[in-house]
Amino acid sequence: MPSFGLLKEQILTNLEKKYAEDKKLFGEGVSQFVKVLKKSKVFSELFHHYKTILESHFDDPDYAREYLNETVEYLRSLKITDKDRSLLESLERAKLTSSDIDPCIKALDTLIFSTKGSIKERLEAKQILHHKLITENKKIGVDPRLQGIFLDILQKKIKAKWDNLSEAEIKAISAFADNDEEKILANYIHLVDDNVSAISEQLNNESDAMVRVKLGQAKNALLEMKNEKPTLDALFKLLVLKEGFIK
């Protein structure tokens, strides 16, 4: 059976097509869909939470992250029986693939149903959904109107550099992907310390005044980040700082 998000979109797209072609068939299709949701508690829960996640917004990125993590963990715990599957698969569906649906729905399917997804895929899925949930991210100091552009650029940088990341960087990113708070903190601080040491060494060997100023700014930014709660966005910012100042 396809992941719930894809299956739901296939069913709803088919209903939209029926609405345009035959209102009576549309009404019958909606009635059947509602009956399935009433008979299957697990699909009713999934439908509700998918809808809620896509419609929710948070001013505080930490609340958004906590809400996302707890919701995904809960939805992962739901047990889909053969009866549930047969109920949903009994409904007519349009021919859609995962590439045809909203990226946020695809991201939810990746986090909840994918058992073969790589760390990078789970990380990107979380980034997409966290970006969807927040209306402002004060930790990275970016105008909310530019937030989407900023995160898109960072995502491209991470994807382009994935094969060239150090072992420490891989560990830090993997900890975020696995929601391991203890490892997140330990690996994040270790990564910050490594980069601070690298910049300090560069400062000692650099004679150009302008370069020294930039290196000093980067070092101060890293030290400030070390005292904040680790976030995925801060990790991306850390990697971009490293790319810009550590050669």
ABEGO torsion letter per residue (X at the ends): XBBAAAAAAAAAAAAAAAAAABAAAAAAAAAAAAAAAAABAAAAAAAAAAAAAAABBBABAAAAAAAAAAAAAAAAABBBBAAAAAAAAABBBBBBBAAABBAAAAAAAAAAABAABBAAAAAAAAAAAAAAABABBAAAGBBAAAAAAAAAAAAAAAAAAAAABBAAAAAAAAAAAAGBAAAAAAAAAAAAAAAAAAAAAAAAABABAAAAAAAAAAAAAAAAAAABBBBAAAAAAAAAAAAAABX
